[in-house]
Amino acid sequence: MKTLCVIAAMIVSSLALSAPTKGQPNYFANCKALNKVYPNGVAKSHPAYRLSLDRNKNGWACEPKPR
C-alpha cells in the first residue's frame, strides 16, 4: 500500500509540474519563449495569445509545426 501511495504521489507531482499555473506570465516576446511554458502553443482564448504569434492565423499561437 505504501508503494502505491508513493507512485500515486509521483504521478500527481509530475502532472502538476507539466501544467502551467496561475503565476505564469501572459506576455511572451516570441514563440520560443512561449513554448518553454506552453509546448503545444495557446488557443485564441488564452491570455498569452497574440495575433503576432499566430503564424497561419488559425486561432492557435505557436503550435508545433506538423511533421
C-alpha positions in Angstrom: 0.0 0.0 0.0 2.8 2.4 0.8 4.4 1.8 -2.6 1.1 2.5 -4.3 0.8 5.8 -2.4 4.4 6.8 -3.4 3.7 6.0 -7.0 0.4 8.0 -6.9 2.2 11.0 -5.3 4.9 10.8 -8.1 2.3 10.8 -10.8 0.4 13.7 -9.3 3.5 15.8 -8.8 4.7 15.2 -12.4 1.3 16.3 -13.7 1.4 19.5 -11.5 4.9 20.3 -12.9 3.8 20.0 -16.5 0.6 22.1 -16.2 1.0 25.9 -16.2 -0.1 27.6 -13.0 -1.9 30.9 -12.5 1.5 32.6 -11.8 2.7 32.0 -15.4 3.4 35.1 -17.5 0.8 36.2 -20.1 3.2 38.0 -22.4 5.9 36.3 -24.4 8.3 38.0 -26.7 8.3 35.2 -29.2 7.2 31.5 -29.8 10.5 30.2 -28.4 9.7 31.8 -25.0 6.0 30.8 -25.1 6.8 27.2 -26.0 9.0 26.9 -22.9 5.9 27.3 -20.8 3.2 26.1 -23.2 4.9 23.5 -25.5 1.8 23.0 -27.7 1.1 26.7 -28.1 -2.0 28.5 -26.9 -5.6 29.0 -28.2 -7.0 32.4 -29.1 -9.0 32.4 -25.8 -5.8 32.1 -23.8 -4.4 35.3 -22.2 -0.9 34.7 -23.7 -2.3 34.5 -27.3 -1.3 37.4 -29.6 -2.1 37.6 -33.3 1.6 38.3 -34.0 2.5 34.8 -32.6 -0.1 33.1 -34.8 1.9 32.3 -38.0 -1.0 30.9 -40.0 -3.8 33.0 -38.4 -5.8 29.9 -37.4 -6.5 31.0 -33.8 -3.7 29.0 -32.3 -0.4 30.7 -31.5 3.0 29.0 -31.5 1.6 25.5 -32.2 4.2 22.8 -33.2 4.8 22.5 -36.9 3.2 19.4 -38.5 5.6 16.6 -39.2 
